[in-house]
Amino acid sequence: MIINLAPGRRLVDPALGAHERVHIINGHIERSKWGMGLSIGHLESYAYAARELGAFDFFCTTASNALFFRKPDFSAVISELEAGNIFPATHGRDYSKDYDISVKGYDGEGGSWAWTGFNQSENFRRSLEEGCGITRCSVTQIEGLFARKQDWDIILDHQQQIDALRHALTQDPDDPRNYMAVEEMLFSTFILQFGSRRFSHLCFVFWNGLGRVGPAELLTTLPDLPPHFCCAKWFDRQITDPAAILVGTDAGRALLAACRTTPVKRSVVLAQMYESLKALNNLGPICSAENSIARNWHDLSGWNGRALVEGRIDLARQVETILEDVRQPVETFAPFFLTEAAHRGFDLSVSLTEAGDDLQVIATGQFPDDRLSTALAGYLYLSYRTPVSEFILSFDNRDSARRVAERTVLYDNGHHFSLVTPDRETEANGEVRLHFRVKDEAKFKVISIGLPCFGRIFTSLRLTVLETPPQ
């Protein structure tokens, strides 16, 4: 295992590095959710392995938010590789529509959202074609991408051309609507054009619904997967995360085994575990200096304490303005909706109403081409427009609270998104209240809070914030 940390980063606990089969390195490129950062990071790790680890036959990419729920069965993974099954089995995504696409651009239907950015990145595509000799491109799942060493060697041999790709991408428009996760297409494209045309995946990704690995997934979906799967995304990357506790401790594994083999006891055991975790989440101080997140919206054109948006939008990672008279909502930290899915319509309905010291938010919608789909359509972004140290989401029921809690994000309205989880849960006046602390330097910056919007699912909540004290 190679752990590739960002430049200058150090592990707090050095014990992990003492294991002879764990190698900790610091890469030379800053990481970002978009662009070439993760591609270069994975390639750095492979270069280290090829240089330092002697003979080996296979290499696999993974990430720190992929939870290993059982030991890898490498014979099963290799059998999957040799069978030529290059399209990963996932929950809610069909990669066959992202296969064998012209480097000139994507003009199909139903493909990955990444093609939107690909089509807009003319310099990147030109460098891919002229510098790398690529004629056809394919997007696949980077999570758990498993391939032979010979194929990775071919990619590494193109290191100079890949560096040129990174430079070319910087010459294309810097627009959040067109960002690409290049790692999803780079390695698979090289293997399919220059290599064995074979790769497989050992990670299962939940693209639909909440998209999180929790106790329910560990008890039901994951144990029934084919044997070549051994990890799943996403989980919270914290030692206190329920899924991490269940697979990372002897007691947790024993509890999982008992629940899986004794269905009659399952609900009782999980209920007891949930109540214990809830009690831990309730610890912590309660601050009452709460303000409506809309308190500083008075100078925004079109805001008079209420806003209503209803209509069909095209889910192609485009920004939808919530307030009609605000032309640049991202730049001004006004409310906006940022779509996630690609090449699909979505009937969106958003209502914002300020009442005293809170903002009532109601969001729902429906995919016209699949009215039963509960897939994530996008995020409604709201900002206090000055720094906040904490925000609180209040719900009438626990199901809504859990659904939103597992897909809440922070965005700096520039390049950086981060998935966040509540630090504690409280109850007051019959409401479930989720408290999110804004940590580190982020609490001294203006940010937007992203609330998920799903197909068919009605989300209603109240949003308040605590201002950051002067630094």
ZIVEN-V39532 format. One record per backbone hydrogen bond with DSSP energy under -0.5 kcal/mol. NH is the residue of the N-H (numbers start at 1). CO is the residue of the C=O. Records with the same first field share a line. If there is no record, write none. Layout:
NH->CO + CO
This chain:
3->1 + 23
4->2
5->3 + 25
9->6
14->12
16->13
17->14
18->15
19->16
22->19
23->1
25->3 + 23
27->5 + 25
35->180
37->34
40->36
41->37
42->38
43->39
44->40
45->41
46->42
47->43
48->44
49->45
50->46
51->47
52->48
53->49
59->147
61->145
66->63
67->65 + 232
68->66
69->67 + 230
70->230
74->72
76->73
77->73
78->74
79->75
80->76
81->77
82->78
83->79
84->81
85->80
86->84
88->86
90->88
91->205
92->90
95->93
97->94
98->95
99->96
101->137
103->135
105->102
115->112
116->113
117->113
118->114
119->115
120->116
121->117 + 118
122->120
125->121
126->122
127->123
128->124
129->125
130->126
131->126 + 127
132->127
133->129
134->128
137->101
139->98
140->184
144->61
145->142
146->200
147->59
149->57
151->148
152->148
153->149
154->150
155->151
156->152
157->153
158->154 + 155
159->156
162->158
163->159
164->160
165->161
166->162
167->163
168->164
169->165
170->166
171->167 + 168
172->169
175->173
178->175
179->176
182->35 + 180
184->181
185->182
186->182
187->183
189->185
190->186
191->187
192->188
193->189
194->190
195->190 + 191
197->191
200->146
202->144
203->143
204->231
206->233
207->91 + 205
208->91
211->208
213->234
214->212
218->214
219->215
220->216
222->217
224->220 + 221
225->222
229->226
230->202
231->202
232->67
233->204
234->65
235->65
241->238
245->241
246->242
247->243
248->244
249->245
253->249
254->250
255->251
256->252
257->253
258->254
259->255
260->256
261->257
262->258
265->262
266->262 + 263
267->263
269->265
270->266
271->267
272->268
273->269
274->270
275->271
276->272
277->273
278->274
279->275
280->276
281->277
282->278
283->280
287->285
290->288
291->465
293->463
295->292
297->294
300->297
301->299
303->300
304->302 + 306
307->352
309->350
311->348
313->346
315->313 + 344
316->314
317->341
320->337
321->319
322->335
323->335
324->322
326->323
327->325
332->328
333->329 + 330
334->329
336->381
337->320
338->379
339->318 + 337
340->377
341->377
344->315
346->313
347->366
348->311 + 346
349->364
350->309
351->362
352->307
353->360
354->305
355->358
358->355
359->463
360->353
361->359 + 461
362->351
363->459
364->349
366->347
367->370
368->366
370->367
373->370
377->453
378->453
379->338
380->451
381->336 + 379
382->449
388->445
389->466
390->466
391->436
392->464
393->434
394->392 + 462
395->432
401->397
402->398
403->399
404->400
405->401
406->402
407->404
408->405 + 420
409->450
410->418
411->448
412->416
417->415
418->410
420->408
423->435
424->435
425->281
426->433
428->431
431->428
432->395
433->426 + 431
434->393 + 432
435->424 + 433
436->391 + 434
437->435
438->389
439->437
442->439
443->440
444->441
445->442
448->411
449->382
450->409 + 448
451->380 + 449
453->378
455->375
456->365
459->363 + 457
460->458
461->361
462->394
463->359
464->392
465->291
466->390
468->387
